[in-house]
Amino acid sequence: MNVRAIADLSPDERTALFERDAGIADARSDAREIVERVRTEGDVALREYAEEFDGVAVGNVDLADEAERAWERLDSDVRAAIEDAIENVRAFHERQLPEDWTESFDGRELGRRFRPIERAGVYVPGGTAAYPSSAIMGVVPADVAGVEQIAVATPPAEEPADATLGAIHAAGADRVYAAGGAQAIGALAYGTETVDRVQKIVGPGNRWVSAAKAEVQGDVEIDFVAGPSEVLVLADADANPELVAAELVAQAEHDPNAAVVAVTADEALANATAEAVEAQVAERDRTETIEPALDNDASGVFLARSEPEAVALAEEFAPEHLAIYAADPEAVADRIPSAGSVFLGEYTPVAAGDYASGTNHVLPTNGLARVTGGLSVDTFLRASTVQRLDRESLGSIRETIETLAEAEGLDAHAESVRKRFEE
């Protein structure tokens, strides 16, 4: 990787860095066509797309029984790891459960209550690849929230990954469907003969999955439209360049379009990190994925003139994953509010959050961390306000209500209050 000075970035380079494009717009037309066909043809379309895109002849779209059998087939060490991850993720998300409350405000009883949605859909990437962690991250928060029916769609394969199917079962999914890509999103959004329609769709996927989520939004709720994985490592002069490089390479192996960034105000660290990245890539298995990710216009090692400039770049980038290797990482993190998940110190690799620390790895990308957070229990809850007034408490705000209603020309609103005080 080359080291680039932040001060020398051209307008085009800044656009590539800060206005990252996941390629979703280019996939919208194809995704729209696929979703509409699934909406009208149901299981027939799912089976035909499985043959076309996955090379699999799907018999039964329902995989719930197969997921249970997959769990039984798993080696004991894999089962133990899945159970440990589920326990940690569940414990963290249980802390997020809000409590209903009611308080008196000058005699007015006002409050808030929280109720789960009834049906949630979780997309879990897969096919022949194994992504048990994505199953855990999508299903467990919905289960903790109290969602009545949790459905999972995962791409079909001639030999599905037992780790993925087993994790789906162990995490608590109620329905499991052999459907991937945009067609899976269409099935969850509109239902088929086999697939039950859901109220909300969550989970990571490729650009066609994201494009399909954008298409169905409005007919069904979604978590957010996510792009390829991202990491930004902000490091000071005392950071270990080997660890900074390892973080970049690890994130790069997710996707050839991943954005991997290191930023520092120390030139020696910047150069050492770039050299360490090159050395470590040669030792990894997925070089065909890692190398194009490192060459992305939105990836690189960036040299700042000062720590404030490094912090400013991190905040403007608004990364999915923010790793801070500094003498006082908490103080640095306080200056960067826009990040999906923050990892403090060199013994807190992003992989910990990916798998087992307990936090969720379904996070906003492409700068969405400026306005939203990652998947959580809140994703599956509805909040309602509740109020109760008696004659006296209504009387105390009667004049305010009537005056404002009349100022807005809504006389019936004012009259609805006046009638309650007629003799």
C-alpha positions as CSV (number, residue, x, y, z in Angstrom):
1,M,0.0,0.0,0.0
2,N,1.1,3.5,-0.7
3,V,1.2,6.2,2.0
4,R,-0.7,9.3,1.0
5,A,-0.7,12.7,2.7
6,I,-4.2,13.9,3.6
7,A,-3.2,17.5,2.7
8,D,-2.3,16.3,-0.9
9,L,-5.6,14.5,-1.7
10,S,-7.2,15.7,-4.9
11,P,-11.0,16.5,-5.0
12,D,-11.5,13.2,-6.8
13,E,-9.5,11.3,-4.2
14,R,-11.6,12.9,-1.4
15,T,-14.8,12.0,-3.2
16,A,-13.7,8.4,-3.5
17,L,-12.8,8.3,0.2
18,F,-15.7,10.2,1.7
19,E,-18.6,9.5,-0.8
20,R,-18.1,5.7,-1.1
21,D,-20.4,4.0,-3.6
22,A,-21.4,0.4,-2.9
23,G,-22.5,-0.1,-6.5
24,I,-26.1,-0.4,-5.2
25,A,-27.5,2.1,-7.8
26,D,-26.2,0.0,-10.6
27,A,-27.9,-3.1,-9.3
28,R,-31.3,-1.5,-8.7
29,S,-32.8,-2.3,-12.1
30,D,-31.9,-6.0,-11.9
31,A,-33.0,-6.2,-8.3
32,R,-36.4,-4.6,-9.1
33,E,-37.0,-7.2,-11.8
34,I,-36.1,-10.1,-9.6
35,V,-38.2,-8.8,-6.7
36,E,-41.3,-8.3,-8.9
37,R,-41.0,-11.7,-10.4
38,V,-40.9,-13.3,-6.9
39,R,-43.8,-11.2,-5.9
40,T,-46.0,-12.5,-8.7
41,E,-44.6,-16.1,-9.2
42,G,-43.6,-17.1,-5.6
43,D,-41.8,-20.3,-5.1
44,V,-41.5,-21.0,-8.8
45,A,-39.4,-17.9,-9.2
46,L,-37.3,-18.8,-6.1
47,R,-36.5,-22.3,-7.6
48,E,-35.7,-20.9,-11.0
49,Y,-33.4,-18.2,-9.6
50,A,-31.7,-20.8,-7.4
51,E,-30.8,-22.8,-10.5
52,E,-29.8,-19.7,-12.4
53,F,-27.7,-17.9,-9.8
54,D,-26.7,-20.7,-7.3
55,G,-26.6,-23.7,-9.6
56,V,-28.9,-25.6,-7.3
57,A,-32.1,-27.5,-7.9
58,V,-34.1,-26.6,-4.8
59,G,-36.8,-29.1,-3.8
60,N,-38.1,-27.9,-0.5
61,V,-37.7,-24.2,0.1
62,D,-38.3,-24.8,3.9
63,L,-34.9,-25.7,5.5
64,A,-36.0,-25.7,9.2
65,D,-35.6,-29.5,9.6
66,E,-32.3,-29.5,7.7
67,A,-31.0,-26.7,10.0
68,E,-31.8,-28.8,13.1
69,R,-30.0,-31.8,11.5
70,A,-27.1,-29.6,10.7
71,W,-26.8,-28.6,14.3
72,E,-26.6,-32.3,15.3
73,R,-23.9,-33.0,12.7
74,L,-21.5,-30.3,13.8
75,D,-18.3,-31.1,15.6
76,S,-18.4,-30.5,19.3
77,D,-15.8,-27.7,19.2
78,V,-17.8,-25.8,16.5
79,R,-21.0,-26.3,18.5
80,A,-19.3,-25.0,21.7
81,A,-18.0,-21.9,19.9
82,I,-21.4,-21.2,18.5
83,E,-23.0,-21.6,21.9
84,D,-20.4,-19.4,23.5
85,A,-20.9,-16.6,20.9
86,I,-24.7,-16.9,21.3
87,E,-24.4,-16.5,25.0
88,N,-22.2,-13.5,24.8
89,V,-24.3,-11.8,22.1
90,R,-27.5,-12.5,24.1
91,A,-26.1,-11.1,27.3
92,F,-25.1,-7.9,25.6
93,H,-28.4,-7.4,23.9
94,E,-30.4,-8.2,27.0
95,R,-28.9,-5.1,28.5
96,Q,-30.5,-3.1,25.7
97,L,-34.1,-4.0,26.6
98,P,-35.9,-0.8,27.6
99,E,-38.5,-0.7,30.4
100,D,-42.0,0.7,30.1
101,W,-42.4,3.9,32.2
102,T,-45.1,6.3,33.4
103,E,-44.5,9.5,35.3
104,S,-46.6,12.4,36.5
105,F,-46.0,15.8,34.8
106,D,-48.0,18.3,36.9
107,G,-50.8,15.8,37.2
108,R,-50.6,14.5,33.7
109,E,-49.7,10.8,33.5
110,L,-47.4,10.4,30.6
111,G,-45.3,7.4,29.6
112,R,-43.8,5.2,27.0
113,R,-44.2,1.5,26.3
114,F,-42.2,-0.9,24.1
115,R,-43.6,-3.9,22.1
116,P,-41.8,-6.2,19.6
117,I,-42.9,-6.5,16.0
118,E,-44.5,-9.9,15.3
119,R,-42.5,-11.1,12.3
120,A,-38.9,-10.4,11.4
121,G,-36.8,-11.6,8.4
122,V,-33.1,-12.1,8.7
123,Y,-30.8,-12.4,5.6
124,V,-27.8,-14.6,6.2
125,P,-25.2,-14.8,3.5
126,G,-24.1,-18.3,2.7
127,G,-24.4,-21.0,0.0
128,T,-21.3,-23.0,0.2
129,A,-19.5,-20.4,2.4
130,A,-20.1,-20.5,6.2
131,Y,-21.3,-17.5,8.1
132,P,-22.6,-18.7,11.4
133,S,-21.7,-15.3,13.0
134,S,-24.2,-13.5,10.7
135,A,-26.9,-15.9,11.8
136,I,-26.2,-15.2,15.4
137,M,-26.0,-11.4,15.0
138,G,-29.4,-11.2,13.2
139,V,-31.5,-13.8,15.1
140,V,-30.4,-13.3,18.7
141,P,-31.4,-9.6,19.0
142,A,-34.8,-10.4,17.5
143,D,-35.3,-13.2,19.9
144,V,-34.2,-11.1,22.9
145,A,-36.7,-8.4,21.7
146,G,-39.5,-11.0,21.9
147,V,-40.3,-11.2,18.1
148,E,-42.9,-13.9,17.7
149,Q,-41.7,-15.4,14.4
150,I,-38.1,-15.0,13.2
151,A,-37.5,-16.1,9.6
152,V,-34.1,-16.6,8.0
153,A,-33.3,-16.7,4.3
154,T,-29.9,-18.0,3.3
155,P,-28.7,-19.0,-0.2
156,P,-29.1,-22.6,-1.3
157,A,-26.2,-24.9,-2.0
158,E,-25.8,-28.6,-3.1
159,E,-24.0,-29.0,0.2
160,P,-25.0,-26.2,2.6
161,A,-22.6,-25.2,5.3
162,D,-23.6,-27.0,8.4
163,A,-22.0,-24.2,10.5
164,T,-24.4,-21.6,9.1
165,L,-27.5,-23.8,9.2
166,G,-26.6,-25.1,12.7
167,A,-26.1,-21.6,14.0
168,I,-29.5,-20.4,12.6
169,H,-31.1,-23.3,14.5
170,A,-29.2,-22.7,17.7
171,A,-29.8,-18.9,17.7
172,G,-33.6,-19.5,17.8
173,A,-34.9,-19.0,14.2
174,D,-38.5,-20.2,13.7
175,R,-38.4,-20.4,9.9
176,V,-35.5,-21.2,7.6
177,Y,-35.7,-20.7,3.8
178,A,-33.4,-21.7,0.9
179,A,-33.3,-18.4,-0.9
180,G,-30.5,-16.0,-1.5
181,G,-29.8,-12.6,-3.2
182,A,-32.5,-10.2,-4.3
183,Q,-35.0,-13.0,-4.6
184,A,-34.8,-13.8,-0.9
185,I,-35.5,-10.2,0.0
186,G,-38.5,-10.2,-2.4
187,A,-39.8,-13.4,-0.8
188,L,-39.5,-12.0,2.8
189,A,-41.1,-8.8,1.8
190,Y,-44.1,-10.1,-0.1
191,G,-44.3,-13.8,0.9
192,T,-44.7,-16.9,-1.3
193,E,-46.5,-20.2,-1.0
194,T,-43.8,-21.3,1.5
195,V,-42.3,-18.0,2.8
196,D,-44.3,-16.0,5.3
197,R,-44.3,-12.3,4.8
198,V,-42.4,-10.3,7.4
199,Q,-42.6,-6.8,8.8
200,K,-38.9,-6.0,8.8
201,I,-35.9,-7.3,7.0
202,V,-32.4,-7.1,8.5
203,G,-28.9,-8.5,7.7
204,P,-25.9,-8.0,5.5
205,G,-25.6,-9.1,1.9
206,N,-24.1,-8.3,-1.5
207,R,-25.1,-5.3,-3.6
208,W,-28.1,-7.1,-5.1
209,V,-29.4,-7.9,-1.6
210,S,-28.9,-4.2,-0.6
211,A,-30.5,-3.0,-3.8
212,A,-33.5,-5.3,-3.2
213,K,-33.8,-4.0,0.3
214,A,-33.9,-0.4,-1.1
215,E,-36.6,-1.5,-3.6
216,V,-38.9,-3.1,-1.0
217,Q,-38.5,-0.3,1.6
218,G,-41.9,1.2,2.2
219,D,-43.7,-2.0,1.7
220,V,-41.6,-3.5,4.5
221,E,-39.2,-1.9,7.0
222,I,-35.5,-2.6,6.7
223,D,-32.5,-2.0,9.0
224,F,-30.4,0.0,6.4
225,V,-28.9,-0.3,3.0
226,A,-25.3,-1.5,3.6
227,G,-22.3,-1.7,1.4
228,P,-19.0,-3.6,1.6
229,S,-17.2,-3.9,4.9
230,E,-15.1,-1.0,6.2
231,V,-12.4,-0.3,8.8
232,L,-10.5,2.8,9.8
233,V,-7.6,2.4,12.2
234,L,-6.5,5.6,13.9
235,A,-3.1,5.1,15.4
236,D,-0.5,7.2,17.3
237,A,3.3,6.9,17.2
238,D,3.4,4.2,19.8
239,A,1.1,1.8,17.9
240,N,2.4,-1.5,16.6
241,P,2.5,-1.3,12.8
242,E,2.1,-5.1,12.6
243,L,-1.2,-5.0,14.4
244,V,-2.5,-2.0,12.4
245,A,-1.6,-3.9,9.2
246,A,-3.3,-7.1,10.5
247,E,-6.5,-5.2,11.1
248,L,-6.5,-3.8,7.5
249,V,-5.7,-7.2,6.0
250,A,-8.4,-8.9,8.1
251,Q,-11.1,-6.5,6.9
252,A,-9.9,-6.7,3.3
253,E,-10.5,-10.4,3.2
254,H,-14.3,-9.8,3.5
255,D,-14.8,-8.3,0.1
256,P,-12.8,-7.0,-2.9
257,N,-14.7,-3.8,-2.5
258,A,-14.0,-3.4,1.2
259,A,-12.7,0.0,2.4
260,V,-9.6,-0.4,4.6
261,V,-8.0,2.7,6.0
262,A,-5.2,3.6,8.5
263,V,-4.5,7.2,9.5
264,T,-1.8,8.5,11.7
265,A,0.2,11.7,12.2
266,D,3.5,9.7,12.6
267,E,5.3,9.2,9.3
268,A,7.4,6.3,10.5
269,L,4.3,4.4,11.6
270,A,2.6,5.1,8.3
271,N,5.5,3.7,6.3
272,A,6.0,0.7,8.6
273,T,2.3,-0.1,8.3
274,A,2.3,0.0,4.5
275,E,5.3,-2.3,4.5
276,A,3.7,-4.7,7.0
277,V,0.5,-4.9,4.9
278,E,2.4,-6.0,1.9
279,A,4.3,-8.7,3.9
280,Q,1.1,-10.0,5.5
281,V,-0.9,-10.3,2.4
282,A,1.5,-12.8,1.0
283,E,0.8,-15.0,4.1
284,R,-3.0,-15.1,3.7
285,D,-5.2,-17.5,1.9
286,R,-7.7,-15.1,0.3
287,T,-5.2,-12.9,-1.6
288,E,-7.6,-12.7,-4.6
289,T,-10.0,-10.9,-2.4
290,I,-7.6,-9.0,-0.2
291,E,-5.4,-7.4,-2.9
292,P,-8.3,-5.6,-4.8
293,A,-9.7,-4.3,-1.5
294,L,-6.3,-2.8,-0.6
295,D,-6.1,-1.2,-4.1
296,N,-9.6,0.5,-3.7
297,D,-9.7,4.2,-4.1
298,A,-11.4,4.3,-0.7
299,S,-8.5,2.3,1.0
300,G,-5.0,3.3,2.0
301,V,-2.6,4.5,4.6
302,F,-3.0,8.3,5.2
303,L,-0.5,10.6,6.8
304,A,-1.9,13.5,8.8
305,R,0.0,16.7,9.7
306,S,-1.4,16.5,13.2
307,E,-3.6,14.4,15.5
308,P,-6.6,16.8,15.0
309,E,-6.3,16.3,11.2
310,A,-6.3,12.5,11.7
311,V,-9.3,12.7,13.9
312,A,-11.1,15.0,11.4
313,L,-10.5,12.5,8.6
314,A,-11.9,9.6,10.8
315,E,-15.0,11.6,11.6
316,E,-15.6,12.6,8.0
317,F,-15.1,9.0,6.9
318,A,-17.7,7.7,9.5
319,P,-16.5,4.1,9.4
320,E,-18.4,1.0,10.0
321,H,-15.5,-0.2,12.3
322,L,-13.3,2.3,14.1
323,A,-10.2,1.0,15.8
324,I,-8.2,3.3,17.9
325,Y,-4.6,2.5,18.9
326,A,-3.5,5.4,21.1
327,A,-2.3,6.2,24.5
328,D,-5.8,7.4,25.5
329,P,-8.2,5.8,23.1
330,E,-11.3,6.8,25.0
331,A,-10.4,10.5,24.7
332,V,-9.9,10.1,21.0
333,A,-13.2,8.2,20.6
334,D,-15.1,11.0,22.3
335,R,-14.0,13.2,19.4
336,I,-15.4,10.9,16.7
337,P,-19.1,10.4,17.2
338,S,-19.7,8.9,13.7
339,A,-18.7,5.2,13.9
340,G,-20.7,2.0,13.7
341,S,-18.7,0.2,16.3
342,V,-15.6,1.4,18.2
343,F,-12.6,-0.8,19.2
344,L,-10.4,0.6,21.8
345,G,-6.7,-0.5,22.2
346,E,-4.5,-3.0,20.5
347,Y,-6.1,-6.0,22.3
348,T,-9.5,-5.2,20.9
349,P,-9.5,-6.5,17.3
350,V,-12.5,-6.0,15.1
351,A,-12.7,-9.8,14.9
352,A,-13.7,-9.8,18.5
353,G,-16.9,-7.9,17.6
354,D,-17.3,-9.9,14.5
355,Y,-17.7,-13.1,16.4
356,A,-17.8,-13.3,20.1
357,S,-17.4,-10.3,22.3
358,G,-21.2,-9.7,22.3
359,T,-21.7,-6.6,20.3
360,N,-23.4,-6.7,16.9
361,H,-21.5,-6.8,13.7
362,V,-24.4,-5.7,11.4
363,L,-23.4,-2.1,11.1
364,P,-23.9,1.0,8.9
365,T,-21.5,1.6,6.0
366,N,-20.9,4.2,3.4
367,G,-21.0,7.0,5.9
368,L,-24.4,6.0,7.3
369,A,-22.8,6.0,10.8
370,R,-23.3,9.8,10.7
371,V,-27.0,9.2,11.2
372,T,-27.7,5.7,12.4
373,G,-26.3,2.9,14.5
374,G,-26.0,-0.8,14.1
375,L,-28.5,-3.7,14.6
376,S,-29.8,-3.9,18.1
377,V,-32.8,-4.9,20.2
378,D,-34.3,-1.5,19.3
379,T,-34.4,-2.6,15.7
380,F,-37.2,-5.0,16.5
381,L,-39.2,-2.9,18.9
382,R,-42.0,-0.4,18.5
383,A,-42.4,2.5,21.0
384,S,-45.7,4.0,21.9
385,T,-46.4,7.0,24.1
386,V,-49.2,6.6,26.7
387,Q,-51.1,9.4,28.5
388,R,-53.9,9.8,31.0
389,L,-55.4,13.1,32.0
390,D,-58.2,13.9,34.5
391,R,-60.5,17.0,34.4
392,E,-58.1,19.0,36.5
393,S,-54.9,18.3,34.6
394,L,-56.7,18.8,31.2
395,G,-58.0,22.1,32.6
396,S,-54.5,23.2,33.4
397,I,-53.5,23.1,29.7
398,R,-56.9,23.8,28.3
399,E,-56.2,27.4,27.3
400,T,-52.9,26.5,25.6
401,I,-54.6,23.8,23.6
402,E,-57.6,26.0,22.5
403,T,-55.4,28.9,21.6
404,L,-53.0,26.9,19.5
405,A,-55.8,25.0,17.8
406,E,-57.5,28.2,16.8
407,A,-54.2,29.7,15.7
408,E,-53.9,26.8,13.3
409,G,-57.5,27.2,12.1
410,L,-58.5,23.8,13.6
411,D,-61.6,24.8,15.5
412,A,-62.8,21.2,15.9
413,H,-59.7,20.5,17.9
414,A,-60.5,23.4,20.3
415,E,-64.1,22.3,20.5
416,S,-63.1,18.8,21.4
417,V,-61.6,20.2,24.6
418,R,-64.3,22.8,25.3
419,K,-67.0,20.1,25.3
420,R,-65.4,18.3,28.2
421,F,-66.1,21.4,30.3
422,E,-69.7,22.1,29.3
423,E,-72.2,22.0,32.2
